């Protein structure tokens, strides 16, 4: 072989080996944690960093694909996700990223709340993509406003684009349309991570997204019963909790808090620490309960109420125990 040809061939082989080869998502079927980082131009603070996460589940039913969206995700480790300073669960205003423990939870499988979950059945194929759109537009009455939602997965080569279109209107009015899209731009970790651009309502919200393959989900239970309505081994849970609160949990005793409250030096951090101590004690009480994930949000709410009763209304630990026993303190 001529020297020049050999050198040219070597260069081609070197470039082929050096160039990154995109991994192909061999199968979307399964469970995915969806994390979105975005900014919202329509808010008073358009440069504020915002985030949201959800769970998507893809499964097959015959030749169809079923896409399930769970907008409420529950982590055991809540670190860095929410701000409780306003008395409610508000997402922190910066781009949240899961820590090492939370990454492990994603891989093992997260808990989801069924509230707000939506399901669409899509037809199509891996080559052409899928859509929930009907074959022809639906009938529209002159007087009745209808809402139609179409979920689509377009395939740009091996890169899926997830689209959700909303259309509201009637035959006598102009339709209002909205689109949310997740356009995959890269695939990593053998198809277990998809990254790309996020856009909603014509770019009013724009940013990036990451899909991470996750373990199977578990439901947090939604019977509607409060913690105080449940029973365990013949003993009502409120009595169980009252029996474990024989003293104020945490680093300081009641006298320390009362002195701080009276002289006005109790800080917001002190209150957060007390609330966290209450929640930890409540969790420890249910440590052996197989349904403890069901109680997670309930215990957070109960800990918040206990902290406010103790600090703002001057209730003692004895008062709180009595309120738990007689059922006047409930989540």
Secondary structure, DSSP 8 states (H G I E B T S, - for coil): --HHHHHHHHHHHHHHHHS----------EEEEEEEEEEETTSS-TT--EEEEEEEEEEEETTEEEEEEE--EE-S--TTTEE-TTSS-EE-SS-----HHHHHHHHH--EE--TT-EEEEEEEETTTEEE---SS-----SS--EEEEEEEEEEETTEEEEEEEEEEE-TTS--EEEEEEEEEEEEEGGGTEEEEEEEETTTTEEEEEEEEEE---EE-------GGG-EETTEEHHHHHHHH-SS--SSS-HHHHHHHHHTT---HHHHHHHHHHHHHHHHHHTTT-TTGGGGHHHHHHHHHHHHHHHHHS---HHHHHHHHHHT-S--
